[in-house]
Amino acid sequence: MKINIDFSIFCSTTSTYGYVTGLLDFNEIPRIGETVKLFDIENQIDEFDGALKVESFVSDHNVLGFEPVVLSSLIMADSLAEELETKYGLFVVRYEEQ
């Protein structure tokens, strides 16, 4: 089943990069607190293995909210954003210039 996902990306522990939204296929809806492998990341993003913990589920809108991804640099965040857009067809909404 297709479910909307939503999570934030940080390019440091204090700087937001943007947020990710879009549809992904799930065999079943993961539970809050469960860690789910969502992505097979190909780029050299050693800080993120593609797994995220579910923080919320809004059943009325069929939206899963995941914990944020915190990376160490703007370059890493750009690399992840590009892969999520091109490989997974997700939308990355970037905030103002860092």
C-alpha positions as a printed Julia matrix, in Angstrom:
98×3 Matrix{Float64}:
  0.0    0.0    0.0
  1.16   3.52  -0.72
  1.64   5.73   2.32
  2.73   9.36   2.54
  5.95   9.87   4.47
  7.38  12.97   6.09
 10.69  13.69   7.82
 13.2   16.51   8.25
 16.85  16.68   7.22
 19.39  18.62   9.26
 22.85  19.54   7.91
 24.23  19.84  11.46
 22.82  19.34  14.92
 21.49  22.92  14.85
 20.85  23.74  11.16
 17.78  22.58   9.3
 18.16  21.7    5.63
 14.58  20.93   4.69
 11.97  18.23   4.78
 11.12  15.16   2.72
  7.64  14.13   1.64
  6.12  11.74  -0.85
  4.69   8.26  -1.31
  6.4    4.95  -0.55
  5.11   1.38  -0.75
  4.65  -0.58   2.48
  3.44  -4.15   2.95
  1.98  -3.11   6.3
  1.88   0.09   8.32
  4.84   0.23  10.73
  4.1    0.95  14.38
  5.15   4.08  16.23
  8.61   3.48  17.72
  9.51   0.87  15.1
 12.67   1.41  13.03
 12.13   0.76   9.33
 14.7    0.41   6.54
 13.25   2.78   3.95
 16.13   3.37   1.56
 19.19   1.68   0.08
 21.49   4.7   -0.05
 24.07   4.49  -2.85
 25.91   7.77  -2.4
 28.69   8.01   0.17
 26.52   9.01   3.1
 28.12   7.02   5.91
 26.08   8.87   8.52
 22.72   7.5    7.29
 21.98   3.85   6.61
 18.47   4.39   5.24
 16.63   3.34   8.42
 14.32   5.68  10.33
 12.16   5.38  13.43
  8.43   6.02  13.12
  7.36   8.97  15.28
  3.72   9.36  14.25
  0.92   8.05  12.05
 -2.03  10.18  10.98
 -4.57   7.63   9.77
 -7.05  10.21   8.41
 -4.42  11.36   5.9
 -2.4    8.13   5.7
  0.85   9.89   6.7
  3.81   8.36   8.53
  6.1   10.8   10.32
  9.69   9.7   10.89
 12.53  10.93  13.09
 14.77  13.55  11.46
 17.99  12.67   9.67
 20.93  14.62  11.12
 23.99  14.85   8.87
 27.32  16.58   9.44
 27.38  18.96   6.48
 25.47  20.74   3.77
 27.27  18.59   1.18
 25.97  15.39   2.81
 22.44  16.83   2.98
 22.58  17.83  -0.71
 23.77  14.35  -1.64
 20.98  12.65   0.3
 18.35  15.03  -1.07
 19.46  14.36  -4.65
 19.28  10.6   -4.16
 15.86  10.7   -2.49
 14.5   12.78  -5.37
 16.06  10.86  -8.25
 15.97   7.27  -6.99
 12.8    7.31  -4.89
 10.74  10.08  -6.5
 10.34  11.92  -3.22
 10.09  15.68  -2.83
 12.71  17.52  -0.8
 11.65  21.0    0.21
 14.8   22.96   0.97
 14.7   25.81   3.44
 16.5   29.11   2.87
 20.23  29.12   2.11
 22.25  27.83   5.03
